Amino acid sequence: MSQPSKNHLSQQLLMGFGISLATVGLTTLGLNYFLIQSKLEQELEQRGQSITQGVGFSTEGLIELGNTSIIKRVVQNYATLPTVIEVAIVSPNGQTIARSGTELQNPPYASIHPELADVLKQSSETGLEGSFRITIDGKPALVEILPFSSTLFGQANRRGLAIAILDVQELQQQAWQTLSTSTIILLIGMSAILVLMTIMIQRFVLHPLQRLNKAVTDSHSIDHFVMPSGLPNNEIQFLAQTIQQAATRVEAYQQLEQEVAQRKQAQAALLESEAQLRQQAQDLEKAIQDLQQAQMRIIQSEKMSALGNLVAGVAHEINNPVCFIHGNLTHVNRYIQDLLQLIDLYQQQYPHSAEIIQTTVEAIDLEFLKQDFPKLLSSMKVGTERIQGIVQSLRNFSRLDEAELKAVNVHEGIESTLLILQNRLKSQTGSSTIEVIKDYGQLPLIECYPGQLNQVFMNLLSNAIDALEELTFNQQASTHNQLFQKTNLTIWIVTQVLADKTVSIHISDNGSGMDETVQGKLFDPFFTTKPVGKGTGLGLSISYQIVVGNHKGKLYCHSALGQGTEFVIEIPIHQSGRNYPASN
């Protein structure tokens, strides 16, 4: 059974070597042919360039001297070179000055080779050297054209041409001859190599394999394997290399597993780092929000401090004199009543007084004075009481002395805010009066920060008034819209107690409303839809912080374009767990 295997292996090896040699040989022949042809073509182009340069250089002086016979002899000499079909010199106007051959006449060169007419004209005009492939008498040819100038031509824009036409077919024949010679040499070499390979395969491959096979067959197990003597070193080295390669591959596989584990570990570390960066970004965003809230609190504190200073100034500069006036009005009224009674008693006792007294009584209209003076004192008292009410409303609105939680009547804070905004609610020039409709529920005392809550009322009511003023402006601008011109400007204030021990305050208006995009940004710091200089964008943001952050409540908005806006405040009745009675 060993002989068929040996013959089969030898056939496979020889066939493989033969195919390999044939492939290498054919590839070498093809590359050799290509290189030879390329080299011959390059040599042919160089020969054409050399001929045109030599002809042009040799004939420039001869043309100026008018030695046409010598020029033709030079052309004939260059035409005798191998692979040269034709050499010619053409003037700028296309007339043949000299041309290899036996023609006695020198007609225009374009008439001899019409296929070169365009090329000749272009080269003469541009002065660019060129190589072109054409077919002459059914044979491929290479045309080399070299423009040159001469003082005798007198053509400013055109040049004379030195032309060389070389035979490409002869070049191809030389290449085929070289290829044929190379092919014969290659076939002889391949045959010799195959014979040599057959001998070497038998000696260095098949015979050692037979001895190795016999040694394996004679061995009872792999442990008792005895390496046969006389094996070539290359076979033993091949076996050792195979074992070594197997061990190397196992080691490489282990290293690959280790690298995969390291990459997984690096990926996990990267994911952890990414999570840390994301957390840092969230912390940074939270820090920015905290800074914005701190900024709003500082602004709120400064505003309330300024308001407190204003209220203190009003209380000091206005309230004290008003109290003095109001307190003295009672005494003045009593004194006037006593004086009027004295005048009446005097008139009863002395009905006929002196003429000068009667004249003075008539001049001052004593009867009207006695009737009108008490009315004046009464109106003065009403005025001082109104001033005291305004000062008290300012104090109730700011409530700077109540920084701690305190149970208060929410309705008083709303009324104080409305009193402060009374001037904006009244009819102004070109605008309508804003009507305030109040629907107060029976609310208990609410535990809250009164000054902060009053600030929320001020922001919401001011925004409602701004919206109604904007609606009035739009009505005045839209003179064709009769429906809007008849709209009554109204603010509704509704308070009620909810089931979950929470009170709700609804402040709504019938202004222009707002879209969902604006509603989504209402409580963002520094967001405003008002013109520059009219709004800071902090009012609603501060209000949200006061209601939600400081009172654990809710502040939200319902609005649609053309349907007005409603803000709803919901705050717990109790912040500290104590119960308070209901407010009026």
C-alpha positions in Angstrom: 0.0 0.0 0.0 3.0 2.3 0.4 3.9 2.3 -3.3 0.6 3.8 -4.6 0.7 6.4 -1.9 4.3 7.2 -2.8 3.5 7.5 -6.5 0.4 9.6 -5.8 2.4 12.0 -3.6 5.2 12.2 -6.1 2.7 13.0 -8.8 1.0 15.7 -6.7 4.4 17.2 -5.8 5.6 17.2 -9.4 2.3 18.5 -10.7 2.4 21.2 -8.1 5.9 22.1 -9.0 5.1 22.0 -12.7 2.1 24.3 -12.3 4.0 26.6 -10.1 6.9 26.8 -12.6 4.5 27.3 -15.5 2.7 30.1 -13.6 5.9 31.7 -12.7 7.3 31.2 -16.2 4.2 32.6 -17.9 4.1 35.5 -15.5 7.8 36.2 -16.0 7.3 36.0 -19.8 4.4 38.4 -19.7 6.3 40.8 -17.5 9.4 40.4 -19.6 7.4 41.1 -22.8 5.8 44.1 -21.2 9.1 45.4 -19.9 10.8 44.8 -23.2 8.1 46.5 -25.2 8.0 49.4 -22.8 11.7 49.7 -22.9 11.7 49.5 -26.7 8.9 52.1 -27.0 10.8 54.4 -24.6 14.0 53.9 -26.7 11.9 54.5 -29.9 10.5 57.8 -28.4 14.0 58.8 -27.3 15.3 58.0 -30.7 12.6 60.1 -32.3 13.3 63.0 -30.0 17.0 62.7 -30.6 16.4 62.7 -34.4 14.1 65.8 -34.3 16.4 67.6 -31.9 19.4 66.8 -34.1 17.6 67.8 -37.3 16.3 71.0 -35.8 19.7 71.9 -34.4 21.6 71.0 -37.6 19.3 72.8 -40.0 18.6 76.1 -38.1 21.8 77.7 -39.4 21.5 76.0 -42.8 18.0 77.5 -43.2 19.3 81.0 -42.4 22.1 80.4 -45.0 19.6 79.0 -47.6 21.6 75.7 -48.1 18.6 73.5 -48.8 20.7 70.8 -50.5 22.7 70.3 -47.4 19.5 70.3 -45.4 18.0 67.5 -47.6 21.3 65.5 -47.2 21.0 65.8 -43.4 17.5 64.6 -43.6 18.4 61.7 -45.8 21.2 60.7 -43.4 18.9 60.6 -40.4 16.4 58.6 -42.5 18.9 55.8 -42.8 18.8 55.0 -39.1 17.0 51.8 -38.0 13.2 51.9 -37.6 13.1 55.4 -39.2 10.4 55.7 -41.9 10.6 59.3 -42.7 12.3 62.6 -41.6 11.0 66.0 -42.7 11.4 69.7 -42.0 8.2 71.9 -42.4 8.0 75.7 -42.5 5.6 77.6 -40.3 3.1 77.9 -43.2 3.1 74.1 -43.6 5.4 73.9 -46.7 7.8 71.1 -46.8 11.4 72.4 -46.7 13.1 69.0 -46.8 11.8 65.4 -46.7 13.5 62.0 -46.9 12.7 60.2 -50.1 13.0 60.8 -53.8 10.4 63.5 -54.4 11.7 66.4 -56.2 8.8 68.7 -55.4 8.1 69.8 -51.8 4.3 70.1 -51.6 2.6 71.1 -48.3 3.3 68.4 -45.7 -0.4 68.2 -44.7 -1.2 67.0 -48.2 1.3 64.1 -47.8 0.0 63.1 -44.4 -3.6 64.5 -44.0 -4.0 62.7 -40.7 -1.3 64.9 -39.2 -2.8 68.3 -40.4 -4.4 69.2 -37.0 -1.5 68.1 -35.0 1.0 70.0 -37.2 -1.1 73.2 -36.9 -1.4 72.9 -33.1 2.3 72.2 -32.6 3.3 75.1 -34.9 1.0 77.5 -33.0 1.6 76.4 -29.4 5.3 75.5 -29.7 4.8 72.3 -27.7 6.7 69.1 -28.5 4.6 66.0 -28.9 4.5 62.3 -29.7 1.6 60.7 -31.6 0.6 57.2 -32.7 -0.7 57.0 -36.3 -1.1 54.3 -39.0 0.8 54.7 -42.2 0.1 52.3 -45.1 -1.6 49.9 -42.6 1.4 49.9 -40.3 1.6 51.5 -36.8 4.0 54.4 -36.6 5.3 56.9 -33.9 5.4 60.5 -34.9 7.8 62.9 -33.0 7.3 66.6 -33.7 9.7 69.3 -32.4 8.8 73.0 -33.1 11.7 75.4 -33.7 12.0 79.0 -34.6 14.2 80.9 -37.1 14.6 84.6 -37.9 13.9 83.9 -41.6 10.4 82.5 -40.9 9.0 85.9 -39.9 6.1 84.3 -38.2 5.6 85.7 -34.8 2.9 83.2 -33.7 4.0 80.1 -35.6 7.1 77.9 -35.7 8.8 75.5 -38.0 8.6 71.8 -37.3 11.1 69.0 -37.3 9.3 65.7 -37.9 10.5 62.1 -37.4 8.2 59.1 -38.2 9.4 55.7 -36.8 8.2 52.2 -37.4 6.4 50.7 -34.4 5.8 47.3 -36.2 9.5 46.7 -36.3 9.7 47.4 -32.6 6.9 44.8 -32.0 8.8 42.3 -34.1 11.9 42.8 -32.0 9.8 42.3 -28.8 8.3 39.1 -30.2 11.7 37.8 -31.1 13.0 38.5 -27.7 9.9 36.8 -26.2 10.3 33.7 -28.3 14.0 33.3 -27.3 13.1 33.8 -23.7 10.3 31.2 -24.0 12.6 28.6 -25.4 15.1 29.2 -22.7 12.4 29.1 -20.1 11.0 25.8 -21.3 14.4 24.2 -21.3 15.1 25.5 -17.8 11.7 24.3 -16.6 12.3 20.8 -18.0 15.7 20.6 -16.3 14.2 21.9 -13.1 11.4 19.3 -13.2 13.9 16.4 -13.8 16.0 17.7 -10.9 13.0 18.1 -8.7 11.9 14.5 -9.4 15.3 13.2 -8.3 15.4 15.5 -5.2 11.8 14.5 -4.2 12.6 10.8 -4.4 15.8 11.3 -2.4 15.0 13.9 0.2 11.2 13.5 0.6 9.7 10.1 -0.4 12.5 7.9 0.9 12.8 9.7 4.2 9.0 9.5 4.6 9.0 5.8 3.9 11.6 5.3 6.6 9.7 7.5 9.0 6.5 5.6 8.2 8.1 2.3 8.9 9.5 3.6 12.2 6.0 4.8 13.3 4.5 1.4 12.2 7.1 -0.6 14.1 6.6 1.5 17.3 4.0 0.1 19.8 3.1 3.6 21.2 4.2 7.2 20.9 6.3 6.8 24.0 8.4 4.1 22.4 8.8 5.9 19.2 12.4 5.7 17.9 13.6 8.2 15.5 15.1 6.4 12.5 18.7 7.2 11.7 19.8 8.7 8.5 16.9 11.2 8.3 17.9 14.5 6.8 18.2 17.3 9.2 15.5 19.3 7.4 12.9 16.7 8.1 13.8 16.5 11.8 13.9 20.3 11.9 10.5 20.4 10.2 9.0 18.2 12.9 10.6 20.2 15.7 9.4 23.4 14.1 5.9 21.9 13.9 5.9 21.1 17.7 7.3 24.5 18.4 4.7 26.2 16.3 2.0 24.3 18.1 3.3 25.4 21.5 3.7 28.9 20.2 0.1 28.9 19.1 -1.1 27.7 22.5 0.9 30.5 24.1 -0.4 33.0 21.6 -4.0 31.8 22.4 -3.4 32.3 26.1 -2.0 35.7 25.5 -5.0 36.5 23.3 -7.4 35.4 26.1 -5.4 37.6 28.5 -5.6 40.6 26.2 -9.4 40.1 25.8 -9.7 40.0 29.6 -7.6 43.2 29.8 -9.7 44.9 27.2 -12.9 43.9 29.0 -11.4 45.3 32.1 -10.4 48.5 30.3 -13.9 48.8 28.8 -15.5 48.4 32.3 -13.1 51.1 33.6 -14.1 53.3 30.7 -17.8 52.8 31.4 -17.2 53.6 35.0 -15.2 56.7 34.0 -18.1 57.7 31.7 -20.5 57.2 34.6 -18.4 59.3 36.8 -18.2 62.1 34.2 -21.9 61.9 33.7 -22.4 62.2 37.5 -19.9 65.1 37.6 -21.9 66.8 34.8 -25.1 66.3 36.8 -23.4 67.6 39.9 -22.2 70.6 37.9 -25.7 71.2 36.5 -27.1 71.0 40.1 -24.5 73.4 41.3 -25.4 75.9 38.5 -29.1 75.5 39.5 -28.1 76.1 43.2 -26.2 79.2 42.2 -29.1 80.5 40.2 -31.4 79.9 43.1 -29.0 81.6 45.4 -28.8 84.5 43.0 -32.6 84.7 43.0 -32.7 84.6 46.8 -30.1 87.4 47.0 -32.1 89.5 44.5 -35.3 88.7 46.5 -33.5 89.7 49.7 -32.3 92.9 48.3 -35.7 93.8 46.9 -37.4 93.1 50.2 -34.7 95.0 52.0 -35.3 98.0 49.7 -39.0 97.6 50.2 -38.5 97.5 53.9 -36.4 100.7 53.8 -39.2 102.3 51.7 -41.9 101.3 54.1 -39.8 102.5 57.1 -39.3 105.9 55.3 -43.0 106.1 54.6 -43.9 105.2 58.1 -41.5 107.8 59.5 -42.1 110.6 57.1 -45.8 110.2 56.4 -47.4 108.2 59.2 -46.2 110.3 62.1 -47.4 113.7 60.7 -50.7 112.1 59.6 -51.2 110.6 63.1 -50.5 114.1 64.5 -53.1 115.7 62.2 -55.6 112.9 62.7 -55.3 113.2 66.4 -55.7 117.0 66.5 -58.7 116.9 64.2 -60.9 115.7 67.1 -59.8 118.6 69.3 -60.2 121.1 66.4 -63.8 119.8 65.8 -64.7 120.2 69.5 -63.2 123.7 69.6 -65.0 124.7 66.5 -68.3 123.4 67.9 -67.7 125.5 71.1 -66.9 128.6 69.0 -70.0 128.1 66.9 -72.2 127.7 70.0 -70.6 130.9 71.5 -71.5 132.7 68.2 -75.1 131.5 68.4 -75.4 132.6 72.0 -73.9 136.0 71.2 -76.4 136.4 68.4 -79.3 135.5 70.7 -78.2 138.0 73.4 -77.3 140.8 71.0 -79.6 140.5 68.0 -78.9 144.0 67.0 -75.1 144.2 66.9 -73.1 147.0 65.5 -73.2 147.7 61.8 -69.5 146.8 61.2 -70.2 143.3 62.8 -73.2 142.8 60.6 -71.2 143.8 57.5 -68.4 141.3 58.5 -71.0 138.5 59.1 -72.4 139.0 55.6 -69.0 139.3 54.0 -67.7 135.9 55.4 -71.2 134.3 55.0 -71.3 133.1 58.5 -74.2 130.8 58.0 -72.5 128.9 55.2 -69.3 128.7 57.2 -71.1 127.2 60.2 -72.5 124.5 57.8 -69.4 123.8 55.7 -66.6 123.9 58.2 -67.7 120.6 60.0 -67.9 119.0 56.6 -64.3 120.1 55.8 -63.1 118.7 59.1 -64.9 115.4 58.4 -63.4 115.1 54.9 -59.9 115.8 56.4 -60.5 113.0 58.9 -61.5 110.6 56.1 -58.3 111.6 54.1 -56.0 111.0 57.1 -57.7 107.6 57.7 -57.1 106.7 54.1 -53.4 107.6 54.3 -53.2 105.5 57.5 -54.8 102.6 55.6 -52.3 102.9 52.7 -49.4 102.9 55.2 -50.9 99.9 57.0 -51.3 98.1 53.6 -47.7 98.7 52.8 -46.7 97.2 56.2 -49.0 94.2 55.7 -47.5 93.7 52.2 -43.9 93.7 53.2 -44.2 92.2 56.7 -40.5 92.4 57.1 -40.9 91.9 60.8 -42.3 88.4 60.2 -39.4 86.3 58.9 -40.7 83.3 60.8 -43.7 81.1 60.0 -46.9 82.8 61.1 -50.6 82.1 60.7 -52.1 84.9 58.7 -55.2 85.8 56.8 -54.3 85.3 53.1 -57.2 87.6 52.0 -55.5 90.5 53.8 -52.3 90.0 51.8 -54.3 89.9 48.6 -56.2 93.1 49.5 -53.0 94.9 50.5 -51.5 93.9 47.1 -54.6 95.2 45.3 -54.5 98.4 47.2 -50.8 99.0 46.2 -51.7 98.2 42.5 -54.9 100.3 42.6 -53.3 103.0 40.4 -52.6 100.4 37.6 -56.1 99.0 37.9 -57.8 102.4 37.3 -58.5 103.7 33.8 -55.5 105.5 32.2 -55.4 107.6 29.1 -56.5 105.5 26.1 -57.1 102.3 28.2 -60.0 100.7 30.0 -60.5 100.1 33.8 -59.5 96.6 34.9 -62.3 95.0 36.9 -61.3 92.7 39.7 -63.8 90.0 40.6 -63.2 88.3 43.9 -64.7 85.1 45.1 -63.2 84.4 48.5 -63.8 81.1 50.2 -64.0 80.5 54.0 -60.3 80.0 54.5 -58.6 79.3 57.9 -55.5 81.2 58.9 -52.6 79.9 56.8 -49.2 79.2 58.3 -46.7 80.8 55.9 -44.1 83.5 55.4 -46.4 86.4 54.9 -44.0 88.8 53.2 -42.9 86.1 50.7 -46.4 85.1 49.9 -47.4 88.7 49.4 -44.5 89.0 46.9 -46.0 86.0 45.0 -49.4 87.8 44.8 -47.6 91.0 43.6 -45.8 89.1 40.8 -48.9 87.2 39.6 -51.2 90.3 39.7 -48.6 92.5 38.0 -48.2 89.9 35.2 -52.0 89.8 34.8 -52.2 93.6 34.6 -49.3 93.5 32.0 -51.2 91.0 29.9 -54.4 93.1 30.0 -52.4 96.2 29.1 -50.9 94.3 26.2 -54.3 93.2 25.1 -55.5 96.9 25.2 -52.6 97.9 23.1 -53.4 95.2 20.5 -57.0 96.2 20.5 -56.0 99.8 19.7 -53.7 98.6 17.0 -56.3 96.3 15.4 -59.0 98.7 14.6 -60.7 96.2 12.2 -61.3 93.6 14.9 -64.6 94.7 16.6 -64.8 91.6 18.8 -61.6 92.4 20.7 -62.5 96.0 21.1 -65.6 95.0 23.1 -63.6 92.7 25.5 -63.9 93.8 29.2 -60.6 93.7 31.0 -61.1 91.4 34.0 -59.0 89.7 36.7 -60.6 86.9 38.8 -59.3 85.9 42.2 -60.8 82.7 43.7 -59.8 81.1 47.0 -61.0 77.8 48.4 -60.0 75.0 50.7 -59.1 71.6 49.1 -59.8 68.2 50.6 -56.2 67.5 51.5 -55.8 70.3 54.0 -54.5 72.6 51.3 -55.8 76.0 50.1 -55.8 77.1 46.5 -55.6 80.6 45.2 -56.6 81.1 41.5 -55.5 84.3 39.8 -56.7 84.5 36.2 -57.2 87.1 33.5 -58.8 87.3 30.0 -55.7 88.6 28.3 -54.0 87.2 25.1 -52.8 84.0 26.7 -49.6 82.1 25.7 -48.6 79.0 23.8 -47.1 75.8 25.1 -43.6 76.7 24.3 -43.7 79.8 26.5 -45.5 77.9 29.3 -42.7 75.3 29.3 -40.2 78.1 30.2 -42.3 80.3 32.5 -40.5 79.3 35.7 -36.9 79.3 34.2 -34.7 82.0 35.7 -34.2 85.1 33.5 -36.9 84.0 31.0 -39.2 86.8 30.0 -41.4 87.8 27.0 -41.5 91.4 28.0 -39.5 94.1 26.2 -35.9 94.9 27.3 -35.9 97.1 30.4 -39.4 96.1 31.5 -38.9 92.7 32.9 -36.0 90.8 34.5 -37.4 87.3 34.1 -37.1 86.6 37.8 -40.6 87.2 39.1 -42.2 83.8 38.3 -38.9 82.0 39.1 -38.8 83.6 42.5 -42.5 82.9 43.0 -42.0 79.3 42.2 -39.2 79.0 44.7 -41.3 80.7 47.4 -44.3 78.5 46.8 -42.7 75.1 46.1 -39.4 75.5 48.0 -40.3 77.5 51.0 -44.0 76.5 51.5 -43.9 72.9 50.1 -46.8 73.8 47.7 -47.5 73.9 44.0 -47.5 76.7 41.4 -48.7 75.9 37.9 -50.4 77.6 35.0 -53.2 77.0 32.6 -53.2 79.1 29.4 -54.0 79.1 25.7 -53.6 81.7 23.0 -56.6 84.0 22.9 -58.2 82.4 26.0 -56.4 84.2 28.9 -54.2 82.8 31.6 -54.8 81.2 35.0 -52.1 80.7 37.8 -52.9 78.4 40.6 -51.2 78.5 44.0 -51.7 75.5 46.3 -50.1 75.6 49.8 -50.6 73.5 52.9 -52.7 75.1 55.6 -50.2 74.0 58.3 -46.4 74.0 58.0 -45.6 73.0 61.6 -48.6 70.8 62.5 -50.6 73.4 64.5 -54.2 74.2 63.8 -55.6 77.7 63.4 -59.2 79.0 63.3 -60.9 80.1 60.1 -60.3 83.6 58.8 -63.0 86.1 57.8 
